[in-house]
């Protein structure tokens, strides 16, 4: 059975980025973790940026799967929006790579990491925009700008989950859902 060297490299790079961050990860480290020669990496990826991009593209696809699994066609827009955002943020919180990237962005401000975080957030916003547009089309919620609405929804969730916890006890899932309903969705409902 042949070893899929490309997958081995991606797995090793993911581990390295997760442990050391983007800036501190070197192709030498990845080669060592993958147990391949450095030249082998360059047969698949021309540089660290391309390798990182591949990993982030996979991460975004995985997040989309998580979001799609959270959707229940028999639920209301509010329930689905809540479930999707919570699952995406849970995913982000539980994946070592995203934890390390957010930490690196906060502590160092590495440009490549900042761009990736924006890409991940844009993917979430884009997905939520579709859910919002469907709810508008079904006349379940008032007409609004779906992209701005998705952006505000995401930022509210991030604030209630991550920012709040910096100086307070974490909010329970139900509390977050109630606050989200109170501050946001009551204004959208017909």
DOTI-905739 format. One record per residue (C-alpha): x, z, y; residue in one letter. Coordinates in Angstrom, 1 decimal, m for minus. Example, Ala and Ser with C-alpha at 12.3 -4.5 7.8 and 13.67 -1.06 7.14 Angstrom:
residues 2
<atom><px>12.3</px><pz>7.8</pz><py>m4.5</py><residuo>A</residuo></atom>
<atom><px>13.7</px><pz>7.1</pz><py>m1.1</py><residuo>S</residuo></atom>
***
This chain:
residues 190
<atom><px>0.0</px><pz>0.0</pz><py>0.0</py><residuo>X</residuo></atom>
<atom><px>1.5</px><pz>m1.1</pz><py>3.3</py><residuo>X</residuo></atom>
<atom><px>1.7</px><pz>1.4</pz><py>6.1</py><residuo>X</residuo></atom>
<atom><px>m0.1</px><pz>0.3</pz><py>9.2</py><residuo>X</residuo></atom>
<atom><px>2.8</px><pz>0.8</pz><py>11.6</py><residuo>X</residuo></atom>
<atom><px>0.7</px><pz>0.1</pz><py>14.7</py><residuo>X</residuo></atom>
<atom><px>m1.7</px><pz>2.8</pz><py>13.8</py><residuo>X</residuo></atom>
<atom><px>1.2</px><pz>5.2</pz><py>13.0</py><residuo>X</residuo></atom>
<atom><px>2.6</px><pz>4.5</pz><py>16.5</py><residuo>X</residuo></atom>
<atom><px>m0.8</px><pz>5.0</pz><py>18.2</py><residuo>X</residuo></atom>
<atom><px>m1.3</px><pz>8.3</pz><py>16.4</py><residuo>X</residuo></atom>
<atom><px>2.2</px><pz>9.5</pz><py>17.3</py><residuo>X</residuo></atom>
<atom><px>1.8</px><pz>8.5</pz><py>20.9</py><residuo>X</residuo></atom>
<atom><px>m1.5</px><pz>10.2</pz><py>21.1</py><residuo>X</residuo></atom>
<atom><px>0.1</px><pz>13.4</pz><py>19.8</py><residuo>X</residuo></atom>
<atom><px>3.0</px><pz>13.1</pz><py>22.3</py><residuo>X</residuo></atom>
<atom><px>0.7</px><pz>12.4</pz><py>25.3</py><residuo>X</residuo></atom>
<atom><px>m1.4</px><pz>15.4</pz><py>24.1</py><residuo>X</residuo></atom>
<atom><px>1.5</px><pz>17.7</pz><py>23.8</py><residuo>X</residuo></atom>
<atom><px>3.8</px><pz>16.6</pz><py>26.7</py><residuo>X</residuo></atom>
<atom><px>1.5</px><pz>14.6</pz><py>29.0</py><residuo>X</residuo></atom>
<atom><px>2.0</px><pz>11.1</pz><py>30.2</py><residuo>X</residuo></atom>
<atom><px>5.0</px><pz>11.6</pz><py>32.5</py><residuo>X</residuo></atom>
<atom><px>7.1</px><pz>13.6</pz><py>29.9</py><residuo>X</residuo></atom>
<atom><px>6.3</px><pz>11.3</pz><py>27.0</py><residuo>X</residuo></atom>
<atom><px>9.1</px><pz>8.8</pz><py>26.1</py><residuo>X</residuo></atom>
<atom><px>9.2</px><pz>5.9</pz><py>23.7</py><residuo>X</residuo></atom>
<atom><px>12.0</px><pz>7.8</pz><py>21.9</py><residuo>X</residuo></atom>
<atom><px>9.7</px><pz>10.7</pz><py>21.3</py><residuo>X</residuo></atom>
<atom><px>6.9</px><pz>8.4</pz><py>20.0</py><residuo>X</residuo></atom>
<atom><px>9.4</px><pz>6.6</pz><py>17.7</py><residuo>X</residuo></atom>
<atom><px>10.6</px><pz>10.0</pz><py>16.3</py><residuo>X</residuo></atom>
<atom><px>7.0</px><pz>11.3</pz><py>15.8</py><residuo>X</residuo></atom>
<atom><px>6.0</px><pz>8.0</pz><py>14.1</py><residuo>X</residuo></atom>
<atom><px>9.2</px><pz>7.9</pz><py>12.1</py><residuo>X</residuo></atom>
<atom><px>9.9</px><pz>4.3</pz><py>13.1</py><residuo>X</residuo></atom>
<atom><px>12.7</px><pz>2.7</pz><py>15.1</py><residuo>X</residuo></atom>
<atom><px>12.1</px><pz>2.4</pz><py>18.8</py><residuo>X</residuo></atom>
<atom><px>12.3</px><pz>m1.4</pz><py>18.4</py><residuo>X</residuo></atom>
<atom><px>9.3</px><pz>m1.3</pz><py>16.1</py><residuo>X</residuo></atom>
<atom><px>7.2</px><pz>0.1</pz><py>18.9</py><residuo>X</residuo></atom>
<atom><px>8.1</px><pz>m2.8</pz><py>21.1</py><residuo>X</residuo></atom>
<atom><px>6.9</px><pz>m5.3</pz><py>18.5</py><residuo>X</residuo></atom>
<atom><px>3.4</px><pz>m3.9</pz><py>19.1</py><residuo>X</residuo></atom>
<atom><px>3.5</px><pz>m2.7</pz><py>22.7</py><residuo>X</residuo></atom>
<atom><px>5.7</px><pz>m4.0</pz><py>25.6</py><residuo>X</residuo></atom>
<atom><px>5.9</px><pz>m0.6</pz><py>27.3</py><residuo>X</residuo></atom>
<atom><px>4.6</px><pz>3.0</pz><py>27.5</py><residuo>X</residuo></atom>
<atom><px>1.8</px><pz>1.9</pz><py>29.9</py><residuo>X</residuo></atom>
<atom><px>0.5</px><pz>m0.6</pz><py>27.4</py><residuo>X</residuo></atom>
<atom><px>0.5</px><pz>2.0</pz><py>24.6</py><residuo>X</residuo></atom>
<atom><px>m1.2</px><pz>4.5</pz><py>26.8</py><residuo>X</residuo></atom>
<atom><px>m3.8</px><pz>1.9</pz><py>27.8</py><residuo>X</residuo></atom>
<atom><px>m4.6</px><pz>1.2</pz><py>24.1</py><residuo>X</residuo></atom>
<atom><px>m5.1</px><pz>4.9</pz><py>23.5</py><residuo>X</residuo></atom>
<atom><px>m7.4</px><pz>5.4</pz><py>26.5</py><residuo>X</residuo></atom>
<atom><px>m9.4</px><pz>2.3</pz><py>25.5</py><residuo>X</residuo></atom>
<atom><px>m10.0</px><pz>3.9</pz><py>22.1</py><residuo>X</residuo></atom>
<atom><px>m10.8</px><pz>7.2</pz><py>23.7</py><residuo>X</residuo></atom>
<atom><px>m13.5</px><pz>5.6</pz><py>25.9</py><residuo>X</residuo></atom>
<atom><px>m15.0</px><pz>3.8</pz><py>22.9</py><residuo>X</residuo></atom>
<atom><px>m15.1</px><pz>7.1</pz><py>21.1</py><residuo>X</residuo></atom>
<atom><px>m16.8</px><pz>8.7</pz><py>24.1</py><residuo>X</residuo></atom>
<atom><px>m19.4</px><pz>5.9</pz><py>24.1</py><residuo>X</residuo></atom>
<atom><px>m20.2</px><pz>6.6</pz><py>20.4</py><residuo>X</residuo></atom>
<atom><px>m20.7</px><pz>10.3</pz><py>21.2</py><residuo>X</residuo></atom>
<atom><px>m23.0</px><pz>9.4</pz><py>24.1</py><residuo>X</residuo></atom>
<atom><px>m25.0</px><pz>7.0</pz><py>22.0</py><residuo>X</residuo></atom>
<atom><px>m25.4</px><pz>9.5</pz><py>19.2</py><residuo>X</residuo></atom>
<atom><px>m26.8</px><pz>12.0</pz><py>21.8</py><residuo>X</residuo></atom>
<atom><px>m29.7</px><pz>9.7</pz><py>22.8</py><residuo>X</residuo></atom>
<atom><px>m33.0</px><pz>10.5</pz><py>21.2</py><residuo>X</residuo></atom>
<atom><px>m35.6</px><pz>7.7</pz><py>21.9</py><residuo>X</residuo></atom>
<atom><px>m38.4</px><pz>10.1</pz><py>21.6</py><residuo>X</residuo></atom>
<atom><px>m37.0</px><pz>12.5</pz><py>24.3</py><residuo>X</residuo></atom>
<atom><px>m37.5</px><pz>12.4</pz><py>28.0</py><residuo>X</residuo></atom>
<atom><px>m35.0</px><pz>11.0</pz><py>30.5</py><residuo>X</residuo></atom>
<atom><px>m34.1</px><pz>14.5</pz><py>31.6</py><residuo>X</residuo></atom>
<atom><px>m33.4</px><pz>15.7</pz><py>28.0</py><residuo>X</residuo></atom>
<atom><px>m31.4</px><pz>12.6</pz><py>27.2</py><residuo>X</residuo></atom>
<atom><px>m29.4</px><pz>12.7</pz><py>30.4</py><residuo>X</residuo></atom>
<atom><px>m28.7</px><pz>16.4</pz><py>29.9</py><residuo>X</residuo></atom>
<atom><px>m27.7</px><pz>15.8</pz><py>26.2</py><residuo>X</residuo></atom>
<atom><px>m25.4</px><pz>12.8</pz><py>27.0</py><residuo>X</residuo></atom>
<atom><px>m23.6</px><pz>14.5</pz><py>29.9</py><residuo>X</residuo></atom>
<atom><px>m23.1</px><pz>17.7</pz><py>28.0</py><residuo>X</residuo></atom>
<atom><px>m21.8</px><pz>15.9</pz><py>24.9</py><residuo>X</residuo></atom>
<atom><px>m19.4</px><pz>13.8</pz><py>26.9</py><residuo>X</residuo></atom>
<atom><px>m18.1</px><pz>16.8</pz><py>28.7</py><residuo>X</residuo></atom>
<atom><px>m17.8</px><pz>18.8</pz><py>25.5</py><residuo>X</residuo></atom>
<atom><px>m15.9</px><pz>15.8</pz><py>24.0</py><residuo>X</residuo></atom>
<atom><px>m13.6</px><pz>15.8</pz><py>27.0</py><residuo>X</residuo></atom>
<atom><px>m13.1</px><pz>19.6</pz><py>26.8</py><residuo>X</residuo></atom>
<atom><px>m12.4</px><pz>19.6</pz><py>23.1</py><residuo>X</residuo></atom>
<atom><px>m9.9</px><pz>16.7</pz><py>22.9</py><residuo>X</residuo></atom>
<atom><px>m6.3</px><pz>17.8</pz><py>23.4</py><residuo>X</residuo></atom>
<atom><px>m5.4</px><pz>14.5</pz><py>25.1</py><residuo>X</residuo></atom>
<atom><px>m8.0</px><pz>14.7</pz><py>27.8</py><residuo>X</residuo></atom>
<atom><px>m7.2</px><pz>18.4</pz><py>28.4</py><residuo>X</residuo></atom>
<atom><px>m3.5</px><pz>17.6</pz><py>28.9</py><residuo>X</residuo></atom>
<atom><px>m4.3</px><pz>14.6</pz><py>31.1</py><residuo>X</residuo></atom>
<atom><px>m6.6</px><pz>16.6</pz><py>33.4</py><residuo>X</residuo></atom>
<atom><px>m3.9</px><pz>19.4</pz><py>33.5</py><residuo>X</residuo></atom>
<atom><px>m1.2</px><pz>16.8</pz><py>34.4</py><residuo>X</residuo></atom>
<atom><px>m3.4</px><pz>15.2</pz><py>37.1</py><residuo>X</residuo></atom>
<atom><px>m4.1</px><pz>18.6</pz><py>38.7</py><residuo>X</residuo></atom>
<atom><px>m0.5</px><pz>19.9</pz><py>38.4</py><residuo>X</residuo></atom>
<atom><px>1.6</px><pz>16.8</pz><py>39.0</py><residuo>X</residuo></atom>
<atom><px>m0.7</px><pz>14.1</pz><py>40.2</py><residuo>X</residuo></atom>
<atom><px>0.9</px><pz>11.3</pz><py>38.0</py><residuo>X</residuo></atom>
<atom><px>m0.5</px><pz>8.0</pz><py>39.3</py><residuo>X</residuo></atom>
<atom><px>m1.1</px><pz>6.5</pz><py>35.9</py><residuo>X</residuo></atom>
<atom><px>m3.0</px><pz>9.6</pz><py>34.8</py><residuo>X</residuo></atom>
<atom><px>m5.1</px><pz>9.6</pz><py>37.9</py><residuo>X</residuo></atom>
<atom><px>m6.0</px><pz>6.0</pz><py>37.3</py><residuo>X</residuo></atom>
<atom><px>m6.9</px><pz>6.8</pz><py>33.6</py><residuo>X</residuo></atom>
<atom><px>m9.1</px><pz>9.7</pz><py>34.6</py><residuo>X</residuo></atom>
<atom><px>m10.9</px><pz>7.5</pz><py>37.1</py><residuo>X</residuo></atom>
<atom><px>m11.3</px><pz>4.9</pz><py>34.3</py><residuo>X</residuo></atom>
<atom><px>m12.8</px><pz>7.5</pz><py>32.0</py><residuo>X</residuo></atom>
<atom><px>m15.2</px><pz>8.8</pz><py>34.7</py><residuo>X</residuo></atom>
<atom><px>m16.2</px><pz>5.2</pz><py>35.5</py><residuo>X</residuo></atom>
<atom><px>m17.0</px><pz>4.6</pz><py>31.9</py><residuo>X</residuo></atom>
<atom><px>m19.3</px><pz>7.6</pz><py>31.8</py><residuo>X</residuo></atom>
<atom><px>m20.9</px><pz>6.6</pz><py>35.1</py><residuo>X</residuo></atom>
<atom><px>m21.4</px><pz>3.1</pz><py>33.8</py><residuo>X</residuo></atom>
<atom><px>m23.1</px><pz>4.4</pz><py>30.7</py><residuo>X</residuo></atom>
<atom><px>m25.3</px><pz>6.8</pz><py>32.6</py><residuo>X</residuo></atom>
<atom><px>m26.2</px><pz>4.1</pz><py>35.0</py><residuo>X</residuo></atom>
<atom><px>m27.8</px><pz>2.2</pz><py>32.1</py><residuo>X</residuo></atom>
<atom><px>m29.8</px><pz>5.2</pz><py>31.0</py><residuo>X</residuo></atom>
<atom><px>m31.0</px><pz>5.7</pz><py>34.6</py><residuo>X</residuo></atom>
<atom><px>m31.9</px><pz>2.1</pz><py>35.0</py><residuo>X</residuo></atom>
<atom><px>m34.0</px><pz>2.2</pz><py>31.7</py><residuo>X</residuo></atom>
<atom><px>m35.8</px><pz>5.3</pz><py>33.0</py><residuo>X</residuo></atom>
<atom><px>m36.6</px><pz>3.5</pz><py>36.3</py><residuo>X</residuo></atom>
<atom><px>m37.8</px><pz>0.4</pz><py>34.4</py><residuo>X</residuo></atom>
<atom><px>m40.1</px><pz>2.6</pz><py>32.3</py><residuo>X</residuo></atom>
<atom><px>m41.3</px><pz>4.2</pz><py>35.5</py><residuo>X</residuo></atom>
<atom><px>m40.3</px><pz>7.6</pz><py>34.2</py><residuo>X</residuo></atom>
<atom><px>m38.3</px><pz>8.4</pz><py>37.3</py><residuo>X</residuo></atom>
<atom><px>m38.4</px><pz>7.2</pz><py>41.0</py><residuo>X</residuo></atom>
<atom><px>m36.5</px><pz>4.1</pz><py>42.0</py><residuo>X</residuo></atom>
<atom><px>m33.0</px><pz>5.0</pz><py>43.1</py><residuo>X</residuo></atom>
<atom><px>m29.5</px><pz>3.6</pz><py>43.1</py><residuo>X</residuo></atom>
<atom><px>m28.5</px><pz>4.1</pz><py>39.4</py><residuo>X</residuo></atom>
<atom><px>m24.8</px><pz>4.1</pz><py>40.0</py><residuo>X</residuo></atom>
<atom><px>m24.8</px><pz>6.7</pz><py>42.8</py><residuo>X</residuo></atom>
<atom><px>m27.3</px><pz>8.8</pz><py>40.8</py><residuo>X</residuo></atom>
<atom><px>m25.0</px><pz>8.6</pz><py>37.7</py><residuo>X</residuo></atom>
<atom><px>m22.0</px><pz>9.6</pz><py>39.9</py><residuo>X</residuo></atom>
<atom><px>m23.8</px><pz>12.6</pz><py>41.4</py><residuo>X</residuo></atom>
<atom><px>m25.1</px><pz>13.7</pz><py>38.0</py><residuo>X</residuo></atom>
<atom><px>m21.6</px><pz>13.6</pz><py>36.5</py><residuo>X</residuo></atom>
<atom><px>m20.1</px><pz>15.4</pz><py>39.4</py><residuo>X</residuo></atom>
<atom><px>m22.8</px><pz>18.1</pz><py>39.3</py><residuo>X</residuo></atom>
<atom><px>m22.1</px><pz>18.6</pz><py>35.5</py><residuo>X</residuo></atom>
<atom><px>m18.4</px><pz>18.7</pz><py>36.0</py><residuo>X</residuo></atom>
<atom><px>m18.8</px><pz>21.3</pz><py>38.8</py><residuo>X</residuo></atom>
<atom><px>m21.1</px><pz>23.5</pz><py>36.8</py><residuo>X</residuo></atom>
<atom><px>m19.0</px><pz>23.4</pz><py>33.7</py><residuo>X</residuo></atom>
<atom><px>m15.3</px><pz>23.2</pz><py>34.9</py><residuo>X</residuo></atom>
<atom><px>m15.2</px><pz>24.2</pz><py>38.6</py><residuo>X</residuo></atom>
<atom><px>m17.6</px><pz>27.2</pz><py>38.2</py><residuo>X</residuo></atom>
<atom><px>m15.5</px><pz>28.6</pz><py>35.3</py><residuo>X</residuo></atom>
<atom><px>m12.4</px><pz>28.9</pz><py>37.4</py><residuo>X</residuo></atom>
<atom><px>m13.8</px><pz>32.0</pz><py>39.2</py><residuo>X</residuo></atom>
<atom><px>m16.9</px><pz>33.0</pz><py>37.2</py><residuo>X</residuo></atom>
<atom><px>m18.1</px><pz>33.6</pz><py>33.7</py><residuo>X</residuo></atom>
<atom><px>m19.0</px><pz>30.3</pz><py>32.0</py><residuo>X</residuo></atom>
<atom><px>m22.6</px><pz>29.2</pz><py>32.3</py><residuo>X</residuo></atom>
<atom><px>m24.6</px><pz>28.9</pz><py>29.1</py><residuo>X</residuo></atom>
<atom><px>m25.8</px><pz>25.4</pz><py>28.1</py><residuo>X</residuo></atom>
<atom><px>m29.4</px><pz>26.4</pz><py>28.9</py><residuo>X</residuo></atom>
<atom><px>m28.4</px><pz>27.7</pz><py>32.3</py><residuo>X</residuo></atom>
<atom><px>m26.7</px><pz>24.4</pz><py>33.1</py><residuo>X</residuo></atom>
<atom><px>m29.7</px><pz>22.5</pz><py>31.9</py><residuo>X</residuo></atom>
<atom><px>m32.0</px><pz>24.6</pz><py>34.1</py><residuo>X</residuo></atom>
<atom><px>m29.8</px><pz>24.2</pz><py>37.2</py><residuo>X</residuo></atom>
<atom><px>m29.5</px><pz>20.5</pz><py>36.6</py><residuo>X</residuo></atom>
<atom><px>m33.3</px><pz>20.3</pz><py>36.4</py><residuo>X</residuo></atom>
<atom><px>m33.8</px><pz>22.4</pz><py>39.5</py><residuo>X</residuo></atom>
<atom><px>m31.1</px><pz>20.8</pz><py>41.8</py><residuo>X</residuo></atom>
<atom><px>m31.3</px><pz>17.2</pz><py>40.6</py><residuo>X</residuo></atom>
<atom><px>m34.1</px><pz>16.0</pz><py>38.3</py><residuo>X</residuo></atom>
<atom><px>m37.1</px><pz>17.6</pz><py>40.1</py><residuo>X</residuo></atom>
<atom><px>m36.3</px><pz>15.1</pz><py>42.9</py><residuo>X</residuo></atom>
<atom><px>m36.4</px><pz>12.1</pz><py>40.6</py><residuo>X</residuo></atom>
<atom><px>m39.5</px><pz>12.9</pz><py>38.6</py><residuo>X</residuo></atom>
<atom><px>m42.7</px><pz>11.1</pz><py>39.5</py><residuo>X</residuo></atom>
***
